[in-house]
Amino acid sequence: MKKQFITIVIILLFSVYSIGQTLKVNNEKALVEFNFVSEKTTGTVKGINATIVFDAANLSISDFHGAADVTTLSTNNKTRDNHLQQEEMFNAAEFPTMVFRSSSIEKTDKGFAMTGDLYIKGTKKEVVINFTYQNKVFIGKTVIYSNDFNVFSQKNRENSKVLVKLTIPVI
């Protein structure tokens, strides 16, 4: 009986360990920063809600799933910010969040590379986010193109380049 009990305890402990650690996001400090290069426009998006399971020693069980509130988008220009909420831009009334869901994470020389699906304005596109994790803060960077999401489309795709930086502190 003792042997069975010990076996059950070991299995339960292994199960808890193998699912990774679910981290609580500090929503008040989490931030997406962007730089729309050709327009020389920078801004932020807040309202980040995410579920993060991260185990640097076992990346196969790690998972990131999060959303950012489009209505918090700010470029420090109220007229432009209001325009960005409209149907021809982000269409915040119909698509109030931008969503990301990881599909894989791998170790790199500079940290980690996370591949996943990014949904903006009802369009899904696979992206790679390069990130580091230090002092309970995930810092990620990626490049997306507004043309890919039908937001402020440009004649030349390269002119729709947006540099994105994510700062996601956890508690």
Backbone as ProteinMPNN parsed JSONL, in Angstrom:
{"seq_chain_A": "MKKQFITIVIILLFSVYSIGQTLKVNNEKALVEFNFVSEKTTGTVKGINATIVFDAANLSISDFHGAADVTTLSTNNKTRDNHLQQEEMFNAAEFPTMVFRSSSIEKTDKGFAMTGDLYIKGTKKEVVINFTYQNKVFIGKTVIYSNDFNVFSQKNRENSKVLVKLTIPVI", "coords_chain_A": {"N_chain_A": [[0.817, -1.194, 0.0], [1.931, 1.269, 0.843], [3.866, 1.539, -1.09], [2.33, 1.857, -3.437], [1.075, 4.274, -2.813], [3.287, 6.025, -2.695], [4.123, 5.819, -5.357], [1.901, 6.965, -6.661], [2.034, 9.594, -5.632], [4.513, 10.4, -6.713], [3.915, 10.297, -9.459], [1.91, 12.272, -9.57], [3.389, 14.55, -8.765], [5.278, 14.626, -10.854], [3.534, 15.106, -12.97], [2.547, 17.67, -12.359], [4.953, 19.103, -12.487], [5.621, 18.663, -15.167], [3.784, 20.125, -16.643], [4.643, 22.648, -16.716], [5.198, 26.033, -15.604], [2.611, 28.162, -14.873], [2.393, 31.487, -15.518], [1.542, 34.607, -14.064], [0.461, 37.452, -15.655], [1.501, 40.816, -15.355], [-0.777, 42.907, -15.831], [-1.12, 45.684, -15.746], [1.34, 46.763, -16.375], [2.101, 45.537, -18.709], [2.817, 45.811, -22.171], [2.55, 46.722, -25.61], [4.611, 47.99, -28.03], [4.902, 49.929, -30.984], [6.289, 50.703, -34.234], [5.537, 52.217, -37.032], [7.164, 52.185, -39.746], [7.42, 53.519, -42.398], [5.56, 55.542, -42.123], [6.523, 56.949, -40.062], [5.471, 56.729, -37.494], [4.864, 56.119, -34.155], [3.703, 54.151, -31.391], [1.542, 52.752, -28.819], [-0.02, 49.81, -27.454], [-2.2, 48.717, -25.028], [-3.861, 46.951, -22.401], [-3.386, 44.184, -22.148], [-4.003, 40.817, -21.971], [-3.067, 37.67, -20.96], [-2.175, 34.205, -21.07], [0.404, 32.424, -19.863], [2.484, 29.739, -20.081], [5.497, 28.651, -19.146], [8.532, 27.028, -19.476], [11.754, 26.966, -19.478], [13.502, 24.856, -19.548], [12.094, 22.837, -20.691], [10.824, 23.357, -23.382], [8.85, 22.347, -25.041], [6.497, 22.097, -23.637], [5.779, 24.632, -23.145], [3.687, 27.525, -23.573], [2.135, 30.271, -25.068], [-0.502, 32.508, -24.989], [-2.323, 35.196, -25.859], [-4.001, 38.422, -25.733], [-4.49, 41.71, -27.003], [-5.962, 44.834, -26.345], [-7.47, 46.561, -28.81], [-8.726, 49.034, -28.65], [-7.2, 50.503, -26.919], [-5.125, 51.509, -28.302], [-2.651, 53.873, -28.914], [-1.228, 56.754, -30.314], [-0.441, 59.114, -29.427], [-1.881, 61.104, -30.636], [-4.919, 62.192, -30.823], [-6.821, 62.478, -32.913], [-5.752, 60.887, -34.979], [-5.68, 58.463, -33.561], [-8.426, 57.962, -33.132], [-9.204, 57.648, -35.794], [-7.816, 55.304, -36.427], [-9.352, 53.429, -35.146], [-11.524, 53.058, -36.736], [-13.594, 51.409, -39.286], [-12.216, 51.022, -41.783], [-9.649, 50.865, -40.949], [-8.415, 49.433, -38.142], [-10.889, 48.478, -37.382], [-12.199, 48.372, -34.806], [-14.695, 48.061, -33.602], [-15.754, 45.671, -34.598], [-13.572, 43.94, -34.35], [-12.227, 43.872, -31.592], [-9.896, 43.017, -30.327], [-6.441, 42.081, -30.689], [-4.955, 39.023, -31.276], [-2.703, 36.52, -30.158], [-1.306, 33.297, -30.532], [0.87, 30.868, -29.536], [2.692, 28.328, -31.332], [5.038, 26.936, -31.341], [8.187, 26.904, -29.601], [11.566, 27.72, -29.481], [14.985, 27.446, -28.404], [17.458, 29.96, -28.864], [20.58, 31.559, -29.872], [20.429, 34.069, -28.75], [18.343, 34.032, -26.993], [15.109, 33.162, -27.176], [12.949, 31.83, -29.744], [9.76, 32.247, -30.792], [7.161, 30.816, -32.52], [4.031, 31.462, -33.966], [0.471, 32.091, -34.369], [-0.84, 35.153, -35.366], [-3.578, 37.19, -34.99], [-5.204, 39.76, -36.494], [-7.687, 42.058, -37.053], [-9.415, 40.065, -38.006], [-7.801, 38.538, -39.635], [-5.446, 35.964, -40.028], [-2.032, 35.377, -39.468], [1.091, 33.775, -39.638], [3.723, 34.384, -37.396], [7.028, 35.098, -36.167], [8.33, 35.571, -33.045], [11.018, 36.887, -31.488], [12.448, 36.501, -28.339], [13.431, 37.375, -24.966], [13.837, 36.331, -21.566], [14.088, 37.656, -18.549], [14.577, 38.547, -15.173], [11.862, 38.27, -14.486], [10.53, 39.33, -16.701], [9.302, 39.254, -19.936], [10.633, 40.087, -23.007], [9.934, 40.811, -26.201], [10.433, 40.825, -29.777], [9.358, 41.556, -33.065], [8.625, 41.664, -36.601], [6.018, 42.92, -38.486], [3.632, 43.31, -41.18], [1.472, 45.786, -42.16], [-0.096, 45.56, -44.436], [-0.535, 42.81, -44.639], [-2.597, 42.392, -42.905], [-4.679, 43.886, -43.759], [-4.773, 46.55, -42.9], [-4.352, 49.902, -43.113], [-3.21, 49.733, -45.755], [-0.483, 49.672, -48.072], [0.91, 50.579, -51.282], [3.322, 49.317, -51.853], [4.48, 46.504, -50.256], [6.685, 46.509, -48.49], [6.641, 49.104, -47.528], [4.735, 48.925, -45.611], [5.755, 48.072, -43.287], [6.026, 47.223, -39.885], [7.561, 47.622, -36.872], [7.623, 45.759, -33.958], [7.487, 45.678, -30.452], [7.261, 43.811, -27.544], [6.58, 44.015, -24.128], [6.326, 42.144, -21.431], [5.735, 41.85, -18.273], [5.8, 39.533, -15.527], [4.24, 38.278, -12.591]], "CA_chain_A": [[0.0, 0.0, 0.0], [2.825, 2.419, 0.885], [4.533, 1.621, -2.393], [1.345, 2.427, -4.367], [0.896, 5.675, -2.444], [4.489, 6.744, -3.135], [4.059, 5.855, -6.818], [0.885, 7.956, -7.027], [2.588, 10.922, -5.313], [5.551, 10.692, -7.712], [3.228, 10.581, -10.721], [1.261, 13.592, -9.456], [4.435, 15.579, -8.78], [5.81, 14.692, -12.21], [2.505, 15.732, -13.811], [2.543, 19.102, -12.074], [6.189, 19.647, -13.028], [5.686, 18.569, -16.62], [2.909, 21.069, -17.323], [5.275, 23.951, -16.73], [4.72, 27.002, -14.634], [1.725, 29.182, -15.418], [2.814, 32.776, -14.984], [0.513, 35.645, -14.057], [0.927, 38.671, -16.32], [1.222, 42.096, -14.707], [-1.547, 43.576, -16.879], [-0.959, 47.137, -15.678], [2.624, 47.159, -16.949], [2.313, 44.879, -20.0], [2.745, 46.835, -23.209], [3.015, 46.49, -26.977], [5.044, 49.23, -28.667], [5.058, 49.716, -32.419], [6.865, 51.762, -35.05], [5.139, 52.078, -38.444], [8.384, 52.793, -40.256], [7.254, 54.467, -43.507], [4.727, 56.661, -41.675], [7.214, 57.579, -38.937], [4.476, 56.781, -36.429], [5.067, 55.175, -33.071], [2.578, 54.117, -30.472], [1.436, 51.657, -27.873], [-1.295, 49.127, -27.225], [-2.218, 48.156, -23.67], [-4.967, 46.015, -22.237], [-2.854, 42.862, -22.474], [-4.419, 39.665, -21.164], [-2.347, 36.529, -21.512], [-1.88, 33.01, -20.299], [1.758, 32.014, -20.226], [3.094, 28.575, -19.454], [6.859, 28.727, -19.648], [9.545, 26.189, -18.847], [12.927, 27.079, -20.356], [14.163, 23.552, -19.628], [11.248, 21.935, -21.472], [10.053, 24.299, -24.207], [7.726, 21.685, -25.716], [5.27, 22.27, -22.861], [5.535, 26.066, -22.999], [2.588, 28.009, -24.408], [1.764, 31.673, -24.891], [-1.774, 32.856, -25.623], [-2.658, 36.502, -25.325], [-4.768, 39.375, -26.529], [-4.296, 43.132, -26.703], [-7.175, 45.605, -26.587], [-7.262, 47.523, -29.902], [-9.248, 50.361, -28.276], [-6.198, 51.224, -26.13], [-4.082, 51.944, -29.224], [-2.36, 55.303, -28.759], [-0.076, 57.323, -31.02], [-0.353, 60.468, -28.863], [-2.591, 62.012, -31.533], [-6.296, 61.716, -30.661], [-7.499, 62.392, -34.204], [-5.235, 59.689, -35.628], [-6.107, 57.299, -32.779], [-9.837, 57.729, -33.453], [-9.254, 57.141, -37.166], [-7.322, 53.93, -36.411], [-10.41, 52.564, -34.621], [-12.589, 52.963, -37.731], [-13.74, 50.175, -40.067], [-11.193, 50.866, -42.824], [-8.343, 50.632, -40.304], [-8.462, 48.233, -37.302], [-12.282, 48.06, -37.206], [-12.254, 47.975, -33.401], [-16.052, 47.663, -33.227], [-15.929, 44.259, -34.933], [-12.387, 43.179, -33.94], [-11.691, 44.683, -30.486], [-8.618, 42.531, -29.815], [-5.445, 41.404, -31.502], [-4.716, 37.797, -30.529], [-1.54, 35.707, -30.535], [-1.265, 31.95, -29.953], [2.112, 30.202, -29.941], [2.625, 26.936, -31.783], [6.31, 26.308, -30.968], [9.205, 27.783, -29.027], [12.882, 27.08, -29.481], [16.107, 28.195, -27.852], [18.368, 30.558, -29.841], [21.79, 32.117, -29.269], [20.118, 35.321, -28.049], [17.171, 33.868, -26.148], [14.134, 32.199, -27.667], [12.145, 32.204, -30.911], [8.42, 31.699, -30.651], [6.35, 30.868, -33.721], [2.616, 31.341, -33.645], [-0.489, 32.785, -35.217], [-1.278, 36.475, -34.949], [-4.863, 37.552, -35.588], [-5.531, 41.184, -36.459], [-8.797, 42.409, -37.939], [-9.975, 38.858, -38.609], [-6.832, 37.884, -40.517], [-4.432, 35.19, -39.312], [-0.727, 35.314, -40.125], [2.126, 33.204, -38.782], [4.832, 35.287, -37.117], [8.052, 34.636, -35.238], [8.694, 36.589, -32.061], [12.262, 36.608, -30.772], [12.275, 37.09, -27.014], [14.268, 37.017, -23.824], [13.119, 36.301, -20.292], [15.004, 37.975, -17.463], [13.999, 39.318, -14.073], [10.402, 38.151, -14.571], [10.005, 40.15, -17.801], [9.483, 38.786, -21.304], [10.763, 41.173, -23.971], [9.907, 40.202, -27.519], [10.46, 41.701, -30.947], [8.997, 40.954, -34.338], [8.272, 42.587, -37.685], [4.804, 42.538, -39.215], [3.319, 44.22, -42.277], [0.053, 46.156, -42.071], [-0.763, 45.025, -45.636], [-0.929, 41.421, -44.393], [-3.791, 42.388, -42.062], [-5.645, 44.845, -44.339], [-4.799, 47.755, -42.073], [-3.544, 50.959, -43.713], [-2.441, 49.083, -46.827], [0.408, 50.48, -48.891], [1.136, 49.991, -52.614], [4.503, 48.477, -51.721], [4.397, 45.812, -48.962], [7.778, 46.942, -47.613], [6.229, 50.367, -46.903], [3.777, 48.655, -44.546], [6.541, 47.435, -42.233], [5.802, 47.69, -38.519], [8.429, 47.011, -35.865], [6.813, 45.545, -32.769], [8.197, 45.265, -29.243], [6.367, 43.43, -26.46], [7.159, 43.956, -22.793], [5.316, 41.427, -20.652], [6.213, 41.45, -16.951], [4.985, 38.561, -14.812], [4.29, 38.413, -11.117]], "C_chain_A": [[0.867, 1.267, 0.0], [3.49, 2.638, -0.47], [3.601, 2.24, -3.437], [1.148, 3.912, -4.093], [2.076, 6.516, -2.934], [4.502, 6.866, -4.658], [3.065, 6.906, -7.287], [1.4, 9.37, -6.776], [3.637, 11.315, -6.341], [4.919, 11.035, -9.057], [2.573, 11.952, -10.682], [2.29, 14.717, -9.497], [5.028, 15.738, -10.169], [4.822, 15.395, -13.136], [2.481, 17.232, -13.612], [3.789, 19.751, -12.665], [6.161, 19.696, -14.551], [4.754, 19.539, -17.334], [3.485, 22.474, -17.329], [4.653, 24.87, -15.693], [3.843, 28.021, -15.339], [2.066, 30.491, -14.725], [1.681, 33.787, -15.09], [1.105, 36.926, -14.628], [0.565, 39.886, -15.473], [0.552, 42.983, -15.768], [-1.354, 45.097, -16.89], [0.324, 47.614, -16.353], [2.914, 46.522, -18.303], [2.021, 45.868, -21.125], [3.231, 46.308, -24.556], [3.384, 47.859, -27.537], [5.227, 48.944, -30.151], [5.644, 50.946, -33.088], [6.495, 51.453, -36.502], [6.174, 52.882, -39.219], [8.13, 53.848, -41.327], [6.427, 55.689, -43.114], [5.375, 57.448, -40.54], [6.254, 57.787, -37.765], [4.778, 55.695, -35.407], [3.85, 55.214, -32.157], [2.616, 52.904, -29.579], [0.039, 51.043, -27.92], [-1.181, 48.502, -25.839], [-3.355, 47.146, -23.593], [-4.564, 44.605, -22.612], [-3.39, 41.839, -21.468], [-3.768, 38.449, -21.783], [-2.283, 35.387, -20.517], [-0.528, 32.521, -20.794], [2.151, 30.805, -19.391], [4.497, 28.525, -20.027], [7.783, 27.866, -18.807], [10.74, 26.17, -19.797], [13.664, 25.752, -20.512], [13.371, 22.543, -20.462], [10.296, 22.782, -22.317], [8.851, 23.661, -24.884], [6.42, 21.818, -24.942], [4.931, 23.748, -22.65], [4.478, 26.53, -23.988], [2.286, 29.457, -24.053], [0.462, 31.91, -25.644], [-2.2, 34.181, -25.017], [-3.428, 37.359, -26.295], [-4.455, 40.784, -26.057], [-5.542, 43.883, -27.15], [-6.902, 46.709, -27.62], [-7.719, 48.932, -29.503], [-8.273, 51.154, -27.416], [-5.059, 51.759, -26.996], [-3.896, 53.448, -29.12], [-1.106, 55.681, -29.536], [0.204, 58.744, -30.528], [-0.928, 61.519, -29.807], [-4.041, 61.521, -31.569], [-7.041, 61.577, -31.983], [-7.061, 61.13, -34.939], [-5.705, 58.435, -34.898], [-7.572, 56.956, -33.053], [-9.987, 57.144, -34.855], [-8.816, 55.669, -37.214], [-8.37, 52.94, -35.886], [-11.483, 52.263, -35.677], [-12.5, 51.689, -38.583], [-12.629, 49.974, -41.089], [-9.789, 50.659, -42.236], [-8.416, 49.343, -39.471], [-9.87, 47.681, -37.095], [-12.496, 47.515, -35.785], [-13.649, 47.549, -32.959], [-16.271, 46.17, -33.486], [-14.785, 43.381, -34.426], [-11.68, 43.929, -32.808], [-10.351, 44.205, -29.925], [-7.739, 42.005, -30.941], [-5.032, 40.201, -30.67], [-3.482, 37.083, -31.069], [-1.628, 34.376, -29.814], [-0.014, 31.246, -30.461], [1.844, 28.783, -30.417], [3.925, 26.196, -31.477], [7.26, 27.374, -30.437], [10.514, 27.025, -29.06], [13.927, 28.028, -28.924], [16.952, 28.724, -29.001], [19.614, 31.051, -29.115], [21.493, 33.338, -28.408], [18.91, 35.219, -27.135], [16.288, 32.761, -26.677], [13.453, 32.741, -28.92], [10.819, 31.475, -30.784], [7.663, 31.903, -31.955], [4.898, 30.712, -33.304], [1.764, 32.128, -34.613], [-0.905, 34.098, -34.572], [-2.548, 36.8, -35.714], [-5.085, 39.045, -35.391], [-6.624, 41.409, -37.485], [-9.315, 41.186, -38.704], [-9.052, 38.103, -39.536], [-5.77, 37.202, -39.669], [-3.152, 35.145, -40.139], [0.272, 34.703, -39.143], [3.261, 34.201, -38.626], [5.823, 34.585, -36.187], [8.408, 35.805, -34.335], [9.962, 36.116, -31.364], [12.152, 37.268, -29.409], [13.326, 36.604, -26.034], [13.369, 36.991, -22.596], [14.135, 36.489, -19.184], [14.266, 38.804, -16.432], [12.477, 39.395, -14.145], [9.78, 39.06, -15.628], [10.341, 39.474, -19.129], [9.591, 40.021, -22.188], [10.895, 40.521, -25.342], [9.911, 41.228, -28.623], [10.082, 40.904, -32.183], [8.752, 42.053, -35.352], [6.998, 42.042, -38.32], [4.582, 43.586, -40.311], [1.827, 44.503, -42.23], [-0.728, 45.645, -43.281], [-1.286, 43.605, -45.405], [-2.237, 41.319, -43.617], [-4.865, 43.368, -42.552], [-5.863, 46.06, -43.451], [-3.843, 48.757, -42.704], [-2.614, 50.391, -44.784], [-1.668, 50.095, -47.661], [0.563, 49.809, -50.26], [2.284, 48.994, -52.575], [4.474, 47.845, -50.332], [5.472, 46.292, -47.994], [7.442, 48.266, -46.904], [5.197, 50.169, -45.8], [4.449, 47.98, -43.342], [6.29, 48.092, -40.874], [6.722, 46.904, -37.59], [7.64, 46.925, -34.559], [7.704, 45.076, -31.628], [7.151, 44.979, -28.168], [7.146, 43.422, -25.153], [6.075, 43.365, -21.899], [5.93, 41.01, -19.308], [5.251, 40.449, -16.304], [5.22, 38.708, -13.307], [4.737, 37.084, -10.511]], "O_chain_A": [[0.591, 2.216, -0.733], [3.652, 3.769, -0.929], [4.039, 3.064, -4.24], [1.063, 4.715, -5.022], [1.888, 7.585, -3.515], [4.859, 7.918, -5.188], [3.356, 7.662, -8.215], [1.221, 10.251, -7.617], [3.649, 12.458, -6.798], [5.355, 11.975, -9.721], [2.665, 12.713, -11.645], [2.09, 15.72, -10.182], [5.258, 16.86, -10.62], [5.223, 16.189, -13.987], [2.403, 17.989, -14.58], [3.707, 20.819, -13.271], [6.626, 20.663, -15.154], [4.919, 19.759, -18.534], [2.882, 23.391, -17.886], [3.7, 24.508, -15.004], [4.276, 28.67, -16.291], [2.03, 30.586, -13.498], [0.953, 33.818, -16.081], [2.124, 37.422, -14.146], [-0.541, 39.975, -14.941], [1.222, 43.709, -16.502], [-1.421, 45.72, -17.95], [0.386, 48.74, -16.846], [3.865, 46.914, -18.978], [1.087, 46.665, -21.035], [4.197, 45.548, -24.63], [2.569, 48.782, -27.521], [5.654, 47.855, -30.533], [5.521, 52.067, -32.595], [7.061, 50.552, -37.121], [6.072, 54.103, -39.332], [8.587, 54.981, -41.176], [6.577, 56.756, -43.709], [4.855, 58.476, -40.107], [6.219, 58.846, -37.138], [4.928, 54.52, -35.742], [3.078, 56.173, -32.153], [3.576, 52.133, -29.576], [-0.93, 51.664, -28.357], [-0.191, 47.843, -25.521], [-3.754, 46.564, -24.602], [-5.3, 43.905, -23.308], [-3.234, 42.002, -20.258], [-3.895, 38.213, -22.985], [-2.331, 35.579, -19.302], [-0.342, 32.243, -21.979], [2.148, 30.848, -18.161], [4.68, 28.375, -21.235], [7.809, 27.969, -17.581], [10.739, 25.449, -20.795], [14.372, 25.546, -21.498], [13.91, 21.521, -20.888], [9.112, 22.905, -22.002], [7.918, 24.368, -25.265], [5.345, 21.668, -25.522], [3.91, 24.073, -22.043], [4.378, 26.007, -25.098], [2.195, 29.816, -22.879], [0.346, 31.548, -26.815], [-2.414, 34.281, -23.809], [-3.507, 37.081, -27.492], [-4.192, 41.022, -24.878], [-6.105, 43.598, -28.207], [-6.189, 47.671, -27.334], [-7.151, 49.919, -29.973], [-8.48, 52.347, -27.195], [-4.134, 52.39, -26.485], [-4.857, 54.211, -29.225], [-0.069, 55.026, -29.435], [0.984, 59.48, -31.133], [-0.516, 62.679, -29.783], [-4.355, 60.553, -32.261], [-7.82, 60.639, -32.151], [-7.894, 60.39, -35.462], [-6.088, 57.453, -35.534], [-7.917, 55.783, -33.191], [-10.803, 56.249, -35.075], [-9.388, 54.879, -37.965], [-8.278, 51.742, -36.155], [-12.258, 51.319, -35.523], [-11.483, 50.996, -38.597], [-12.143, 48.854, -41.247], [-8.855, 50.316, -42.961], [-8.472, 48.256, -40.046], [-10.027, 46.534, -36.676], [-12.91, 46.372, -35.591], [-13.778, 46.752, -32.031], [-16.902, 45.485, -32.681], [-14.997, 42.211, -34.107], [-10.645, 44.555, -33.036], [-9.732, 44.912, -29.13], [-8.215, 41.554, -31.983], [-4.782, 40.341, -29.473], [-3.248, 37.045, -32.277], [-1.979, 34.319, -28.635], [0.149, 31.048, -31.665], [0.903, 28.126, -29.972], [3.928, 24.97, -31.366], [7.16, 28.557, -30.765], [10.575, 25.845, -28.716], [13.772, 29.249, -28.967], [17.148, 28.032, -30.0], [19.697, 30.971, -27.889], [22.213, 33.617, -27.449], [18.491, 36.223, -26.558], [16.648, 31.584, -26.641], [13.388, 33.952, -29.131], [10.768, 30.249, -30.683], [7.538, 33.028, -32.439], [4.575, 29.934, -32.407], [2.265, 32.748, -35.551], [-1.271, 34.149, -33.397], [-2.588, 36.696, -36.94], [-5.147, 39.532, -34.262], [-6.504, 41.002, -38.641], [-9.614, 41.266, -39.896], [-9.466, 37.128, -40.164], [-5.257, 37.782, -38.712], [-3.183, 34.907, -41.347], [0.298, 35.064, -37.966], [3.711, 34.796, -39.605], [5.488, 33.609, -35.515], [8.744, 36.891, -34.806], [9.971, 35.063, -30.726], [11.807, 38.446, -29.311], [13.998, 35.592, -26.235], [12.277, 37.561, -22.595], [14.943, 35.603, -18.908], [13.439, 39.651, -16.769], [11.881, 40.444, -13.898], [8.644, 39.509, -15.476], [11.498, 39.163, -19.412], [8.736, 40.905, -22.127], [11.841, 39.779, -25.607], [9.456, 42.357, -28.443], [10.439, 39.734, -32.326], [8.679, 43.231, -35.002], [6.909, 40.859, -38.648], [5.261, 44.612, -40.354], [1.012, 43.581, -42.256], [-1.911, 45.328, -43.157], [-2.348, 43.24, -45.909], [-2.91, 40.289, -43.659], [-5.836, 43.642, -41.846], [-6.987, 46.532, -43.276], [-2.647, 48.485, -42.817], [-1.395, 50.552, -44.721], [-2.129, 51.207, -47.918], [0.368, 48.599, -50.38], [2.213, 47.939, -53.205], [4.447, 48.561, -49.331], [5.201, 46.464, -46.805], [7.918, 48.509, -45.795], [4.82, 51.126, -45.124], [3.778, 47.394, -42.492], [6.331, 49.313, -40.726], [6.664, 45.675, -37.532], [7.058, 47.914, -34.114], [8.556, 44.204, -31.799], [6.269, 45.799, -27.912], [8.249, 42.88, -25.086], [5.048, 43.993, -21.642], [6.562, 39.959, -19.207], [4.04, 40.515, -16.513], [6.254, 39.195, -12.85], [4.849, 36.968, -9.291]]}, "name": "protein", "num_of_chains": 1, "seq": "MKKQFITIVIILLFSVYSIGQTLKVNNEKALVEFNFVSEKTTGTVKGINATIVFDAANLSISDFHGAADVTTLSTNNKTRDNHLQQEEMFNAAEFPTMVFRSSSIEKTDKGFAMTGDLYIKGTKKEVVINFTYQNKVFIGKTVIYSNDFNVFSQKNRENSKVLVKLTIPVI"}
